[in-house]
Amino acid sequence: MVGLMFVAMSLASAHAETQRPNIILVMPDDVGTGDYACLGNPVIHTPSVDAFKKQSLAFTQFHVSPTCSPCRSSLMSGRHEFKNGVTHTILERERMSLKTFTLPQMLKSVGYTTGIFGKWHLGDEEAYRPESRGFDEVYIHGGGGIGQTYPGSCGDAPGNTNIDPALWHNGKWEKTKGYCTDLFFSQATKWIDGARSEKKPFFAYIPLNAAHGPHVLPEEYYQQYRGKPDVKDDTAKFLGMIENIDTNFGKLLAQLKEWGIEDNTLVIYFTGDNGGTLGKEIFNAGLHGGKGTPYQGGTRATAFFRWPGGKIPAGAECDALSAHLDIFPTLAELTGATLSDEVKLQVEGRSLLPLLSNPKADWPDRTLVHHVGRWGKGQAVESKFRNCAIQNARFALVKNTELYDLKADPGETKNVIADHPEVVATLRTAYDKWWDEVQPLLVNENVVGPKMNPMKELYWKQFGGGPDENLIKRMTPKTADEPEDAKKPNRRKKKVN
């Protein structure tokens, strides 16, 4: 990947007379690029995102990480998650290195106030929490999913649920009333109102837990999908969670317009934080694989950018190979942030600013690495080629044994590794170099976490109670799990020419 050298910037001429924009970034959880009506899904109802697409520039070859914590880590830093020590979603390997200079820290350096509303999932100990990593306003759940119980993880409140959840708000737990997504958007809207009233530029990060499981939501939010052909009950709930996100997103956009700040607010919407999950059985946008795999279906997303005052073209598309890594350098250049030499060397992403002005601007080819991680304790070295991929704009080398021509075969149905030995050699060399670079940065591999999660302990300190023996047994890790997809044989036959 190509590093980006920063200078204290002057905005491109298209933005020269526009003040520093407010920034909102919305990212659902476990939602695939095929889970939206405007992107081809025949069942889902997403009128707000559909309308937003017509007002935005859509990056159609945009990539995220294969799973939750890794994606968030890359987004916060502008570099691959492994270089932040994040190789899993549990077992302390979800903790983002304390040496990482974060996106909210960067934006605060140029006068922004910052808030997070939803899912953090980058560490539960005090030094790793969002309030210690650059966020002024924090309104989140704990762990990887509300009410999720998983060995060695889950800093969520004991017995939590999506309806009337306990949420972590600026250093303490609060018991709430309502459905989680409604609550996150409501708090974000309230906080934005305060920031704009004080005339402060703001960064509102809304990384939702929906539509991650457990799929718990009010029945009236999903009953419209029950009984549809090939839609199981849990899938109906999943679709209902997405439609509820869409409804809340539409309300937020309407509020920006009512306040008169729509023109100078950059709104970024990712279709999801990783590949698809339950929605794949309905529509997977022609891609192979999903969450927890290194195939395009595990990492491809669509990213929409709307900034009317910044002259971003509406209703346009850009097919440049891009990624979540690019958000940090894009916002650094856009806001005029001055980065230290150390941070400049860490950032791997590229500024998307030239493409935001001209979607057809020159964009040199690059390589992106996707790795599921999630290996067992002490198994990093032998996991080099397990569940990995390296790609450029045309080819993807998967697991070091499969090569796909993404231009001719975006669904990755035909292994052409025998036909392009020079491409394979180039990608393998780039991957070897990348793998060697990440080894000294895998700082969480041998970390032993606390016996009981500190977020749970803080909950009991506030409200009383404590763990029972069964809970302690459930919370005691045995080994780091492989992703479920890795445990199942790949039954799809691949042709080799």
C-alpha positions as CSV (number, residue, x, y, z in Angstrom):
1,M,0.0,0.0,0.0
2,V,1.1,3.5,-0.7
3,G,1.8,5.8,2.2
4,L,0.6,9.4,2.0
5,M,2.8,12.4,2.9
6,F,0.8,15.3,4.3
7,V,1.4,19.0,4.3
8,A,-0.6,21.8,6.0
9,M,-3.1,22.1,3.2
10,S,-5.0,24.6,1.1
11,L,-8.4,23.1,0.1
12,A,-8.8,22.3,-3.5
13,S,-10.3,25.1,-5.6
14,A,-13.8,23.4,-5.4
15,H,-13.7,23.8,-1.6
16,A,-11.7,27.0,-1.3
17,E,-14.5,29.2,-0.2
18,T,-16.2,26.6,2.0
19,Q,-15.6,26.5,5.7
20,R,-14.4,23.4,7.4
21,P,-17.3,20.9,7.2
22,N,-19.1,19.1,9.9
23,I,-18.6,15.4,9.5
24,I,-21.0,12.5,10.1
25,L,-20.0,8.9,9.5
26,V,-22.7,6.2,9.8
27,M,-21.7,2.5,9.7
28,P,-24.2,-0.4,10.3
29,D,-22.9,-3.7,11.6
30,D,-22.9,-7.0,9.8
31,V,-24.9,-5.5,6.8
32,G,-23.7,-6.4,3.4
33,T,-23.5,-4.3,0.2
34,G,-26.4,-6.4,-1.1
35,D,-28.7,-5.5,1.7
36,Y,-30.1,-2.3,0.2
37,A,-32.9,-1.8,-2.4
38,C,-30.8,0.8,-4.3
39,L,-28.0,-1.8,-4.7
40,G,-30.3,-4.6,-6.0
41,N,-31.9,-6.2,-3.0
42,P,-35.5,-7.3,-4.0
43,V,-36.9,-7.6,-0.5
44,I,-35.5,-4.8,1.7
45,H,-37.2,-1.4,2.1
46,T,-34.5,1.4,2.4
47,P,-36.0,4.6,1.0
48,S,-33.6,6.9,2.9
49,V,-30.4,5.3,1.7
50,D,-32.0,5.0,-1.8
51,A,-32.6,8.7,-1.9
52,F,-29.2,9.4,-0.3
53,K,-27.5,7.5,-3.1
54,K,-28.9,9.9,-5.6
55,Q,-27.5,12.8,-3.7
56,S,-24.0,11.2,-3.2
57,L,-20.9,10.0,-4.8
58,A,-20.8,6.2,-4.4
59,F,-17.5,4.3,-4.2
60,T,-18.4,1.0,-5.7
61,Q,-15.0,-0.7,-5.2
62,F,-14.7,0.2,-1.6
63,H,-13.3,-2.3,1.0
64,V,-13.6,-2.9,4.7
65,S,-12.2,-5.6,6.9
66,P,-13.7,-9.1,7.2
67,T,-14.9,-8.7,10.8
68,C,-15.9,-6.1,13.3
69,S,-13.0,-4.9,15.5
70,P,-10.5,-5.0,12.7
71,C,-12.7,-2.7,10.5
72,R,-13.1,-0.2,13.3
73,S,-9.4,-0.2,14.0
74,S,-8.5,0.6,10.4
75,L,-11.1,3.3,10.2
76,M,-9.8,5.0,13.3
77,S,-6.1,4.9,12.2
78,G,-5.7,4.8,8.4
79,R,-3.7,1.6,8.5
80,H,-4.3,-2.1,8.5
81,E,-5.7,-3.5,11.7
82,F,-2.8,-5.9,12.3
83,K,-0.5,-2.9,12.6
84,N,-2.7,-1.7,15.5
85,G,-2.4,-5.1,17.1
86,V,-6.0,-6.0,16.3
87,T,-6.2,-9.6,15.0
88,H,-9.5,-10.8,16.6
89,T,-12.7,-9.5,18.1
90,I,-12.2,-11.1,21.5
91,L,-9.5,-12.3,24.0
92,E,-7.9,-8.9,24.3
93,R,-6.8,-9.1,20.7
94,E,-9.5,-6.5,19.8
95,R,-7.6,-3.8,21.7
96,M,-6.3,-1.0,19.5
97,S,-2.7,-0.3,20.3
98,L,-2.2,2.7,22.6
99,K,0.5,3.9,20.2
100,T,-2.2,4.5,17.5
101,F,-3.0,8.1,16.8
102,T,-6.8,8.1,16.2
103,L,-9.1,9.8,13.8
104,P,-10.9,11.8,16.6
105,Q,-7.6,12.8,18.1
106,M,-6.6,14.2,14.7
107,L,-9.9,16.1,14.2
108,K,-9.7,17.5,17.7
109,S,-6.3,18.9,16.8
110,V,-8.0,21.2,14.3
111,G,-10.9,22.3,16.5
112,Y,-13.5,19.6,16.1
113,T,-15.7,18.3,18.9
114,T,-16.1,14.5,18.6
115,G,-18.8,12.0,19.6
116,I,-19.4,8.3,19.2
117,F,-22.8,6.7,19.3
118,G,-23.1,2.9,19.0
119,K,-20.4,0.3,19.0
120,W,-16.7,0.8,19.9
121,H,-15.3,-2.7,20.3
122,L,-11.6,-1.7,20.5
123,G,-10.9,-2.4,24.1
124,D,-12.7,-2.3,27.5
125,E,-9.9,-1.3,29.9
126,E,-9.9,2.4,30.8
127,A,-6.9,3.4,28.6
128,Y,-8.6,1.7,25.5
129,R,-12.1,3.2,25.8
130,P,-13.3,5.8,23.4
131,E,-13.2,8.6,26.0
132,S,-9.5,7.9,26.3
133,R,-8.9,7.8,22.5
134,G,-10.2,11.2,21.4
135,F,-14.0,11.2,21.8
136,D,-15.6,14.0,23.8
137,E,-19.1,12.4,23.9
138,V,-19.4,8.7,24.4
139,Y,-22.7,6.8,24.1
140,I,-22.0,3.1,23.4
141,H,-22.8,-0.4,24.4
142,G,-20.0,-2.8,25.5
143,G,-18.3,-5.7,23.7
144,G,-19.2,-6.8,20.2
145,G,-22.9,-7.0,20.5
146,I,-25.6,-6.0,22.9
147,G,-26.3,-9.0,25.1
148,Q,-23.7,-11.1,23.3
149,T,-22.2,-13.7,25.6
150,Y,-18.9,-15.1,24.4
151,P,-16.0,-16.6,26.2
152,G,-13.2,-14.1,27.1
153,S,-15.1,-11.1,25.8
154,C,-18.2,-9.1,26.3
155,G,-17.7,-6.0,28.2
156,D,-21.4,-5.3,27.8
157,A,-23.6,-4.9,30.8
158,P,-24.8,-8.2,32.3
159,G,-28.0,-9.5,30.8
160,N,-28.2,-6.6,28.4
161,T,-30.6,-6.5,25.4
162,N,-31.3,-4.3,22.4
163,I,-34.6,-3.1,24.0
164,D,-34.1,-0.9,27.1
165,P,-30.3,-1.5,27.1
166,A,-27.8,-0.2,29.7
167,L,-25.4,2.0,27.8
168,W,-22.0,3.5,28.7
169,H,-22.4,7.3,28.7
170,N,-19.4,9.5,29.4
171,G,-17.8,7.3,32.1
172,K,-20.8,5.6,33.6
173,W,-23.6,3.1,32.8
174,E,-27.1,4.4,32.2
175,K,-30.2,2.4,32.1
176,T,-32.4,3.5,29.1
177,K,-35.8,3.0,27.6
178,G,-36.2,2.3,24.0
179,Y,-34.7,0.3,21.1
180,C,-30.9,0.6,20.7
181,T,-30.7,2.1,17.2
182,D,-33.4,4.7,18.0
183,L,-31.4,5.6,21.1
184,F,-28.1,6.0,19.3
185,F,-29.5,8.2,16.6
186,S,-31.5,10.2,19.2
187,Q,-28.5,10.9,21.3
188,A,-26.4,11.7,18.3
189,T,-29.0,14.2,17.1
190,K,-29.2,15.8,20.5
191,W,-25.4,16.1,20.7
192,I,-25.1,17.5,17.2
193,D,-27.8,20.1,18.1
194,G,-25.6,21.3,21.0
195,A,-22.5,21.4,18.9
196,R,-24.1,23.4,16.1
197,S,-25.7,25.8,18.6
198,E,-22.2,26.5,20.0
199,K,-21.0,26.9,16.4
200,K,-18.4,24.1,16.8
201,P,-17.4,21.9,13.9
202,F,-18.3,18.4,14.9
203,F,-17.5,14.8,14.0
204,A,-20.3,12.4,14.8
205,Y,-19.3,8.8,14.5
206,I,-22.4,6.5,14.4
207,P,-21.1,2.9,14.2
208,L,-24.4,1.0,15.0
209,N,-24.6,-2.4,16.5
210,A,-27.5,-3.3,14.2
211,A,-28.0,-5.6,12.4
212,H,-25.5,-7.7,14.4
213,G,-27.0,-10.4,16.5
214,P,-28.7,-11.1,18.8
215,H,-31.6,-10.0,16.5
216,V,-33.8,-8.5,19.2
217,L,-36.1,-5.7,18.2
218,P,-39.8,-4.6,18.6
219,E,-42.1,-6.8,16.5
220,E,-43.6,-3.9,14.7
221,Y,-40.1,-3.1,13.2
222,Y,-39.9,-6.4,11.3
223,Q,-43.4,-7.9,10.9
224,Q,-43.5,-6.6,7.3
225,Y,-40.9,-9.1,6.3
226,R,-42.5,-12.1,7.9
227,G,-44.0,-14.5,5.4
228,K,-42.1,-13.2,2.4
229,P,-40.7,-16.0,0.1
230,D,-37.5,-17.5,1.4
231,V,-37.4,-15.1,4.4
232,K,-36.9,-17.0,7.7
233,D,-38.0,-15.5,11.0
234,D,-34.5,-14.4,12.1
235,T,-33.8,-13.0,8.6
236,A,-37.0,-11.0,8.9
237,K,-35.7,-9.5,12.1
238,F,-32.4,-8.8,10.4
239,L,-34.1,-7.0,7.6
240,G,-36.3,-5.1,10.1
241,M,-33.1,-3.9,11.9
242,I,-31.8,-2.5,8.6
243,E,-35.1,-0.8,7.7
244,N,-35.1,0.8,11.2
245,I,-31.5,2.1,10.5
246,D,-32.8,3.6,7.3
247,T,-35.7,5.3,9.0
248,N,-33.4,6.9,11.6
249,F,-30.9,7.9,9.0
250,G,-33.6,9.7,7.1
251,K,-34.7,11.5,10.2
252,L,-31.2,12.7,10.8
253,L,-30.8,14.0,7.3
254,A,-34.1,15.8,7.5
255,Q,-32.9,17.4,10.8
256,L,-29.7,18.6,9.2
257,K,-31.8,20.3,6.5
258,E,-34.1,21.9,9.0
259,W,-31.2,23.3,11.0
260,G,-29.7,24.8,7.8
261,I,-26.4,22.9,8.1
262,E,-27.0,20.3,5.4
263,D,-24.8,22.1,2.8
264,N,-21.7,22.3,5.0
265,T,-22.0,18.8,6.5
266,L,-20.1,15.9,4.9
267,V,-22.1,12.8,5.5
268,I,-20.4,9.4,4.9
269,Y,-22.4,6.2,4.9
270,F,-20.8,2.8,4.7
271,T,-23.2,0.0,3.7
272,G,-21.5,-2.1,6.4
273,D,-18.4,-2.8,8.5
274,N,-17.7,-6.2,6.8
275,G,-19.2,-8.6,4.4
276,G,-22.8,-9.7,4.5
277,T,-24.4,-12.1,7.0
278,L,-28.0,-13.2,7.1
279,G,-28.9,-11.1,4.0
280,K,-26.7,-13.2,1.8
281,E,-29.4,-15.9,1.4
282,I,-31.6,-13.3,-0.3
283,F,-29.1,-11.2,-2.3
284,N,-25.3,-11.0,-2.1
285,A,-24.7,-8.4,-4.9
286,G,-23.1,-11.2,-7.1
287,L,-20.2,-11.7,-4.7
288,H,-18.8,-14.8,-3.2
289,G,-18.3,-15.2,0.6
290,G,-19.4,-13.0,3.5
291,K,-18.3,-11.9,6.9
292,G,-15.3,-13.8,8.2
293,T,-13.9,-14.7,4.7
294,P,-11.2,-13.0,2.6
295,Y,-13.3,-13.1,-0.6
296,Q,-14.9,-10.0,-2.1
297,G,-18.1,-10.8,-0.4
298,G,-16.3,-10.6,2.9
299,T,-14.7,-7.2,2.3
300,R,-16.6,-5.3,-0.4
301,A,-18.8,-2.5,0.7
302,T,-20.2,0.7,-0.9
303,A,-19.3,4.0,0.6
304,F,-21.5,7.1,-0.1
305,F,-20.2,10.6,0.3
306,R,-22.5,13.7,0.3
307,W,-21.3,17.3,0.9
308,P,-23.4,19.8,-1.2
309,G,-21.2,22.7,-0.2
310,G,-18.1,20.9,-1.1
311,K,-19.2,20.3,-4.7
312,I,-19.1,16.5,-4.4
313,P,-21.0,15.3,-7.5
314,A,-24.5,13.9,-6.8
315,G,-25.7,10.7,-8.2
316,A,-22.2,9.8,-9.4
317,E,-20.1,6.6,-9.0
318,C,-16.4,6.0,-8.6
319,D,-14.9,2.6,-9.3
320,A,-11.4,3.4,-8.0
321,L,-10.0,0.7,-5.6
322,S,-10.5,2.4,-2.2
323,A,-10.9,1.4,1.4
324,H,-11.7,2.4,5.0
325,L,-8.0,3.1,5.3
326,D,-8.6,6.1,3.2
327,I,-11.0,7.9,5.5
328,F,-8.3,9.1,7.9
329,P,-6.0,10.7,5.3
330,T,-9.0,12.1,3.4
331,L,-10.3,13.9,6.5
332,A,-6.8,15.0,7.5
333,E,-6.3,16.7,4.1
334,L,-9.8,18.1,4.0
335,T,-9.6,19.7,7.5
336,G,-6.0,20.9,7.2
337,A,-4.6,18.7,10.0
338,T,-0.9,18.7,10.4
339,L,0.4,15.2,11.3
340,S,3.7,14.4,13.0
341,D,6.3,12.5,11.0
342,E,5.6,9.4,13.1
343,V,1.9,9.4,12.2
344,K,2.7,10.1,8.5
345,L,4.7,7.0,8.4
346,Q,1.9,5.0,10.1
347,V,-0.8,6.0,7.7
348,E,-1.2,3.6,4.7
349,G,-4.4,5.0,3.2
350,R,-4.7,7.6,0.4
351,S,-6.7,10.8,0.4
352,L,-9.8,10.4,-1.6
353,L,-10.1,14.2,-2.1
354,P,-9.1,14.2,-5.8
355,L,-11.8,11.6,-6.4
356,L,-14.4,13.5,-4.4
357,S,-13.9,16.4,-6.8
358,N,-13.6,14.2,-9.9
359,P,-14.6,10.6,-9.7
360,K,-12.6,9.9,-12.9
361,A,-9.3,11.5,-11.7
362,D,-6.1,9.5,-12.1
363,W,-5.8,6.9,-9.4
364,P,-2.7,4.7,-9.6
365,D,-3.2,1.0,-8.9
366,R,-2.5,-0.2,-5.4
367,T,-2.6,-3.4,-3.3
368,L,-5.0,-4.1,-0.4
369,V,-4.5,-6.9,2.1
370,H,-7.4,-8.7,3.7
371,H,-6.8,-11.2,6.5
372,V,-9.5,-12.7,8.7
373,G,-7.0,-13.3,11.6
374,R,-8.7,-15.1,14.4
375,W,-6.0,-17.7,14.7
376,G,-5.5,-19.7,17.9
377,K,-3.1,-18.5,20.6
378,G,0.5,-18.7,19.4
379,Q,-0.5,-19.6,15.8
380,A,0.2,-16.3,14.0
381,V,3.2,-17.6,12.1
382,E,1.5,-20.6,10.6
383,S,-1.6,-18.6,9.8
384,K,0.1,-16.4,7.2
385,F,-1.8,-17.8,4.3
386,R,-4.9,-19.0,6.1
387,N,-7.9,-16.8,5.2
388,C,-6.0,-14.1,3.5
389,A,-6.2,-12.2,0.3
390,I,-4.1,-9.6,-1.5
391,Q,-5.6,-7.7,-4.4
392,N,-5.1,-4.9,-6.9
393,A,-7.7,-3.3,-9.1
394,R,-8.0,-6.4,-11.3
395,F,-6.7,-9.5,-9.5
396,A,-7.2,-11.1,-6.1
397,L,-4.8,-13.8,-4.8
398,V,-6.7,-15.7,-2.1
399,K,-5.1,-18.1,0.4
400,N,-2.0,-18.1,-1.8
401,T,-3.7,-20.8,-3.9
402,E,-6.5,-19.1,-5.8
403,L,-6.3,-16.2,-8.3
404,Y,-9.4,-14.4,-9.5
405,D,-9.7,-11.9,-12.4
406,L,-12.1,-9.5,-10.7
407,K,-12.8,-7.5,-13.8
408,A,-14.0,-10.6,-15.8
409,D,-15.2,-12.6,-12.8
410,P,-16.3,-10.4,-9.9
411,G,-18.1,-13.3,-8.3
412,E,-14.8,-15.2,-8.0
413,T,-16.0,-18.4,-9.6
414,K,-13.0,-19.3,-11.7
415,N,-9.5,-19.9,-10.3
416,V,-7.1,-18.7,-13.0
417,I,-3.9,-19.0,-11.0
418,A,-2.2,-21.1,-13.7
419,D,-2.8,-18.5,-16.3
420,H,-1.0,-15.5,-14.7
421,P,2.2,-16.6,-13.1
422,E,3.7,-13.1,-13.3
423,V,0.7,-11.6,-11.5
424,V,0.9,-14.3,-8.8
425,A,4.6,-13.6,-8.3
426,T,4.0,-9.9,-7.9
427,L,1.2,-10.3,-5.4
428,R,3.0,-12.9,-3.4
429,T,6.1,-10.6,-3.1
430,A,3.9,-7.7,-2.0
431,Y,2.2,-10.0,0.5
432,D,5.4,-11.4,1.9
433,K,6.7,-7.8,2.5
434,W,3.4,-6.8,4.2
435,W,3.5,-9.9,6.5
436,D,7.0,-9.2,7.6
437,E,6.0,-5.6,8.4
438,V,3.1,-6.6,10.6
439,Q,4.9,-9.2,12.8
440,P,6.5,-6.8,15.3
441,L,3.2,-4.9,15.6
442,L,1.1,-7.9,16.8
443,V,1.2,-6.5,20.3
444,N,-1.8,-8.3,21.7
445,E,-1.0,-11.9,20.8
446,N,0.2,-13.0,24.3
447,V,-1.8,-10.6,26.4
448,V,-3.7,-12.1,29.4
449,G,-6.8,-10.1,30.2
450,P,-8.5,-9.6,33.6
451,K,-10.4,-12.5,35.0
452,M,-13.6,-10.5,34.8
453,N,-14.3,-7.8,32.3
454,P,-13.8,-4.3,33.8
455,M,-17.0,-2.9,32.1
456,K,-19.1,-5.6,33.9
457,E,-17.3,-4.8,37.1
458,L,-18.2,-1.1,36.7
459,Y,-21.8,-2.0,36.1
460,W,-22.0,-4.1,39.3
461,K,-20.2,-1.3,41.2
462,Q,-23.0,1.1,40.1
463,F,-26.0,-1.1,40.5
464,G,-25.0,-3.8,42.8
465,G,-24.9,-7.6,42.2
466,G,-22.0,-9.5,40.8
467,P,-21.0,-12.6,38.9
468,D,-22.1,-16.1,39.7
469,E,-20.0,-19.2,39.0
470,N,-21.8,-20.1,35.8
471,L,-21.0,-16.6,34.4
472,I,-17.4,-16.9,35.4
473,K,-17.2,-20.2,33.5
474,R,-18.8,-18.7,30.5
475,M,-16.4,-15.8,30.6
476,T,-13.2,-17.8,31.0
477,P,-11.6,-18.3,27.6
478,K,-10.3,-21.7,26.4
479,T,-8.8,-20.9,23.1
480,A,-9.2,-18.3,20.4
481,D,-11.9,-19.4,18.1
482,E,-11.5,-19.8,14.4
483,P,-14.2,-18.0,12.4
484,E,-17.1,-20.3,11.7
485,D,-16.5,-20.2,8.0
486,A,-13.0,-21.5,8.5
487,K,-14.3,-24.6,10.4
488,K,-16.5,-25.6,7.5
489,P,-15.1,-27.2,4.3
490,N,-15.3,-25.2,1.2
491,R,-17.8,-27.2,-0.8
492,R,-17.7,-25.0,-3.8
493,K,-15.6,-26.6,-6.6
494,K,-13.1,-24.3,-8.3
495,K,-12.0,-24.8,-11.8
496,V,-8.3,-24.3,-12.6
497,N,-7.3,-23.6,-16.2
